[in-house]
């Protein structure tokens, strides 16, 4: 299990686009989805669902950005970038080119692979929050 209380998601312009609320705990094998806009509907494969803090907008740029996950002390735990990186230093994990249209980026193969644009893996499907690219719930089954 991982306590995400006070952890943040940020981009090249604002290191704190979302702060995980006190008490946010991610169980081993669970998934968490943060929505940057819109009204989430559906079951999201059993994932924890949060709306972005600070006005409900993550506000990432399709042309390029850098997304950073940092702990409550500000230590960076994960970072990904794409496109022009919003004119800042790109992350070590970088997707060449812009995202073109609003879509998710996912690892291929899931959990361990390189980052890829969702629609490149599921033709015509731009996102699948809480689900794997093939549409099955994103839940890691742990053996007892």
N, C-alpha and C positions, 0 to 999 in steps of 0.2 A: 504494500500500500504506500501511497505517496500523499503527503499533506501539501496541497497547493495554496494554502492560505497566504495571501500577500504576494504570490508570484505574479508576474506581469507578461503580457504580450505587447510588443511594440513594433514600430516600423522605423524606417530611415529618418522620418521627421519627428516622431514622438515615441519615446521609449516606453510610454505607459498608455497605450490605446485601450488596454483592458487589465484590470487587477482582479485576480481571483478572490472572491469573498472569503472572509473568515469562515472556517469550517469546511472548506472545499477539500474533500478527500477523494482521491482516485484509487480505487481498489485495483489490485494486480489483475491484469487481463481485461480491465474495463476501458471504455472509450469516453471522451469528453468532446463535445462540439460547442464552439463559441460562434454565435451568429453575429455578423457585423451589421446587418440591416434586415429589414423585412420581418415578417411574422412567421416563426417556425411552426410548421404543422407536420404531423406524422409521428411515428414511433421512434425514429432515428436508431433503430436496431438496439434499443435498450441503453443507448449512451446517455450520459449526463448532458443536459442542455443548458447553456447559459447565454444570455444576451450580453453583448459588449457593454462594458461600463462606459461612463463618460459620454452620454448622448447616444449610446446604442450604435456606434459606427466604428468599425475597424478601419475602413477607408484606405485599403491597399490600392496601389496603382498598378493597372494592367501593364503599363509600359516598363515598369521595373520598380522593385522595392526590396527591402531587407526586413524579414520578420525575425524577431528575437524573442525567445522564451527565457526569462530570467527568474531566479529565485527571490525570496523576500529580502535578501541582502544585496541583490543586484548582480549576482554572479550569473553569467550567461551559461545556460545548459544546452541550448539548441539554437541554431540560426540557419536560415535559408534565404537565398536571394534569387532574383531573376531579372532578365532584361538589362536596363541601364543602371540598376541598383539605386535609382533615384539620386544619381550623382554623388553617392557616398561609396566607401569601400565595400565591395561585394563580399559575401560570406564564402567560406571554404566550400560549402555545398551550394552550388550555383546552377540555375537552369538557364541555358543560353536562350536568348530571344524573349520577346514579350509574351504575355498570356493571351493576347488577341481579343478574347472575350472573357466575360466574368466566368471563371471556372476554378475548380480546386486543383491543387497539386497533391500528388500522392506518391508513395514509394512503390517501386516496381522491381522485384517482388515486394509485396507489402511487408512492413516492419523493418526490412533489412536492406532493400535495394536502393538504387539511385532515384532521385526525384524526377517525376514526369508529369506532364499535363494530363488531367483526367480524361479529356476527350480523345487524346491519342491512344488511350487504353480501352475506352468504351465509346466507340464511334457515336457521335451525336449526343452523348450524355456528358454534361459539364460538371456535375457534382453528385455526390451520394452521401450526404452527411450521416454519420453513424453506421454506414454500411461499407462493405468492401466494393471494389469496382464492379464485381460481378453481381452486386445487389444483395448478397447475403449479409446478415448482421455482422458488424465488426466486434466480435467478442472473442477474446483469446481463451480457449478452453484450457484450464489448468488441471493437471492430474493430481489426485489427492496424495 
